Amino acid sequence: MAHRILGVDQAKLTGWAVLNKADGSLVDSGLIDLGGESKPMLVFSQKLAEIIDNYMVNEVVWERLVGKQNTDTVRQLGRYEGVLELLCEDLEIPHFKYPVVTIRSTLGVPNKKIDTARWICNKFDLPYPTNRKGEPTNNKGHPFFNQTDAIAIAYCHYLKGEKRH
């Protein structure tokens, strides 16, 4: 049976990524758009449960909340984190959390979302998004960055597991 890690960048536009635990290779990644949902937490849980089932995920990892965000952001992200914990407990799947500084330092990238995305693109041979002028985007609100953050979270966990063995 394959051992797989699900990385989640929880938000209204959630990034997710599945990696093979054996070699850190990217199986798949995508986005869950909760933007117009009347019951976003329920849909969040259902979509993640589908991903866990479809990809036979054995571990789930996400970014740990830190107190530097504003109160509304912490409250909203806390709701997503609660759903993630409940889902993992219900499915009896081990789950882990890392602060963003740990994720980026494990990958060896500066503490910037764009640098992390570039590193992920290079590592996994993914195309970097461009703006209307055809130049690499610096728009941190671009959905692509939610996806690359999820890949970074999962890959950090893979690397941390490698160091333990």
TARA-V514716 format. One record per residue. N is the residue number from 1. RES is the residue in three letters. OMEGA is omega in radians with two decimals (* if undefined). BURIAL is I if it has 9 or more other ideal C-beta (glycine too) atoms within 8 Angstrom, else O. Layout:
# TARA-V514716
n->N res->RES omega->OMEGA burial->BURIAL
n->N res->RES omega->OMEGA burial->BURIAL
This chain:
# TARA-V514716
n->1 res->MET omega->3.13 burial->O
n->2 res->ALA omega->3.05 burial->O
n->3 res->HIS omega->-3.04 burial->I
n->4 res->ARG omega->3.14 burial->I
n->5 res->ILE omega->3.00 burial->I
n->6 res->LEU omega->3.03 burial->I
n->7 res->GLY omega->-3.08 burial->I
n->8 res->VAL omega->2.99 burial->I
n->9 res->ASP omega->-2.97 burial->I
n->10 res->GLN omega->3.12 burial->I
n->11 res->ALA omega->3.07 burial->I
n->12 res->LYS omega->2.99 burial->O
n->13 res->LEU omega->-3.01 burial->I
n->14 res->THR omega->3.00 burial->I
n->15 res->GLY omega->3.07 burial->I
n->16 res->TRP omega->3.13 burial->I
n->17 res->ALA omega->3.08 burial->I
n->18 res->VAL omega->3.11 burial->I
n->19 res->LEU omega->2.98 burial->I
n->20 res->ASN omega->-3.13 burial->I
n->21 res->LYS omega->-3.08 burial->I
n->22 res->ALA omega->-3.05 burial->O
n->23 res->ASP omega->3.12 burial->O
n->24 res->GLY omega->-3.13 burial->I
n->25 res->SER omega->-3.14 burial->O
n->26 res->LEU omega->3.10 burial->I
n->27 res->VAL omega->-3.13 burial->O
n->28 res->ASP omega->3.07 burial->O
n->29 res->SER omega->-3.14 burial->I
n->30 res->GLY omega->-3.10 burial->O
n->31 res->LEU omega->3.00 burial->I
n->32 res->ILE omega->-3.11 burial->I
n->33 res->ASP omega->-3.12 burial->O
n->34 res->LEU omega->-3.08 burial->I
n->35 res->GLY omega->3.14 burial->O
n->36 res->GLY omega->-3.10 burial->O
n->37 res->GLU omega->3.10 burial->O
n->38 res->SER omega->3.10 burial->O
n->39 res->LYS omega->-3.01 burial->O
n->40 res->PRO omega->-3.11 burial->I
n->41 res->MET omega->3.09 burial->I
n->42 res->LEU omega->3.14 burial->O
n->43 res->VAL omega->3.09 burial->I
n->44 res->PHE omega->3.14 burial->I
n->45 res->SER omega->-3.12 burial->I
n->46 res->GLN omega->-3.13 burial->O
n->47 res->LYS omega->3.12 burial->I
n->48 res->LEU omega->3.09 burial->I
n->49 res->ALA omega->3.09 burial->I
n->50 res->GLU omega->3.14 burial->O
n->51 res->ILE omega->3.13 burial->I
n->52 res->ILE omega->-3.13 burial->I
n->53 res->ASP omega->-3.09 burial->O
n->54 res->ASN omega->-3.07 burial->O
n->55 res->TYR omega->3.12 burial->I
n->56 res->MET omega->-3.11 burial->O
n->57 res->VAL omega->3.14 burial->I
n->58 res->ASN omega->-3.14 burial->I
n->59 res->GLU omega->3.11 burial->I
n->60 res->VAL omega->-3.12 burial->I
n->61 res->VAL omega->3.11 burial->I
n->62 res->TRP omega->-3.14 burial->I
n->63 res->GLU omega->3.12 burial->I
n->64 res->ARG omega->3.11 burial->O
n->65 res->LEU omega->3.02 burial->I
n->66 res->VAL omega->-3.03 burial->O
n->67 res->GLY omega->-3.08 burial->O
n->68 res->LYS omega->3.13 burial->O
n->69 res->GLN omega->3.10 burial->O
n->70 res->ASN omega->-3.03 burial->O
n->71 res->THR omega->-3.14 burial->O
n->72 res->ASP omega->3.12 burial->O
n->73 res->THR omega->3.13 burial->O
n->74 res->VAL omega->3.13 burial->I
n->75 res->ARG omega->-3.12 burial->O
n->76 res->GLN omega->3.13 burial->I
n->77 res->LEU omega->3.07 burial->I
n->78 res->GLY omega->3.08 burial->I
n->79 res->ARG omega->3.12 burial->I
n->80 res->TYR omega->-3.13 burial->I
n->81 res->GLU omega->3.09 burial->I
n->82 res->GLY omega->3.10 burial->O
n->83 res->VAL omega->3.12 burial->I
n->84 res->LEU omega->-3.14 burial->I
n->85 res->GLU omega->3.13 burial->I
n->86 res->LEU omega->3.14 burial->I
n->87 res->LEU omega->-3.13 burial->I
n->88 res->CYS omega->3.10 burial->I
n->89 res->GLU omega->-3.14 burial->O
n->90 res->ASP omega->-3.12 burial->O
n->91 res->LEU omega->-3.13 burial->O
n->92 res->GLU omega->3.12 burial->O
n->93 res->ILE omega->3.07 burial->I
n->94 res->PRO omega->-3.13 burial->O
n->95 res->HIS omega->-3.02 burial->I
n->96 res->PHE omega->3.12 burial->I
n->97 res->LYS omega->3.09 burial->I
n->98 res->TYR omega->3.01 burial->I
n->99 res->PRO omega->-3.08 burial->I
n->100 res->VAL omega->-3.14 burial->I
n->101 res->VAL omega->3.09 burial->O
n->102 res->THR omega->3.14 burial->I
n->103 res->ILE omega->-3.08 burial->I
n->104 res->ARG omega->3.13 burial->I
n->105 res->SER omega->3.08 burial->O
n->106 res->THR omega->3.11 burial->I
n->107 res->LEU omega->-3.13 burial->I
n->108 res->GLY omega->3.13 burial->O
n->109 res->VAL omega->3.07 burial->I
n->110 res->PRO omega->-3.06 burial->O
n->111 res->ASN omega->3.12 burial->O
n->112 res->LYS omega->-3.14 burial->O
n->113 res->LYS omega->-3.09 burial->O
n->114 res->ILE omega->3.11 burial->I
n->115 res->ASP omega->3.10 burial->I
n->116 res->THR omega->-3.14 burial->I
n->117 res->ALA omega->3.13 burial->I
n->118 res->ARG omega->3.13 burial->I
n->119 res->TRP omega->3.13 burial->I
n->120 res->ILE omega->3.12 burial->I
n->121 res->CYS omega->3.12 burial->I
n->122 res->ASN omega->-3.09 burial->O
n->123 res->LYS omega->-3.03 burial->O
n->124 res->PHE omega->3.09 burial->O
n->125 res->ASP omega->3.12 burial->O
n->126 res->LEU omega->3.09 burial->O
n->127 res->PRO omega->3.11 burial->O
n->128 res->TYR omega->-3.10 burial->I
n->129 res->PRO omega->3.12 burial->O
n->130 res->THR omega->3.09 burial->O
n->131 res->ASN omega->-3.10 burial->I
n->132 res->ARG omega->3.13 burial->O
n->133 res->LYS omega->-3.12 burial->O
n->134 res->GLY omega->3.13 burial->O
n->135 res->GLU omega->3.08 burial->O
n->136 res->PRO omega->-3.09 burial->O
n->137 res->THR omega->3.01 burial->I
n->138 res->ASN omega->-3.13 burial->O
n->139 res->ASN omega->-3.09 burial->O
n->140 res->LYS omega->3.10 burial->O
n->141 res->GLY omega->3.13 burial->O
n->142 res->HIS omega->-3.11 burial->O
n->143 res->PRO omega->-3.14 burial->O
n->144 res->PHE omega->-3.08 burial->I
n->145 res->PHE omega->3.04 burial->I
n->146 res->ASN omega->3.14 burial->I
n->147 res->GLN omega->-3.13 burial->I
n->148 res->THR omega->3.05 burial->I
n->149 res->ASP omega->3.11 burial->I
n->150 res->ALA omega->3.10 burial->I
n->151 res->ILE omega->3.14 burial->I
n->152 res->ALA omega->3.13 burial->I
n->153 res->ILE omega->-3.14 burial->I
n->154 res->ALA omega->-3.11 burial->I
n->155 res->TYR omega->3.04 burial->I
n->156 res->CYS omega->3.14 burial->I
n->157 res->HIS omega->3.07 burial->I
n->158 res->TYR omega->-3.12 burial->I
n->159 res->LEU omega->3.12 burial->I
n->160 res->LYS omega->3.10 burial->I
n->161 res->GLY omega->3.12 burial->I
n->162 res->GLU omega->-3.12 burial->O
n->163 res->LYS omega->-3.14 burial->O
n->164 res->ARG omega->-3.06 burial->O
n->165 res->HIS omega->* burial->O
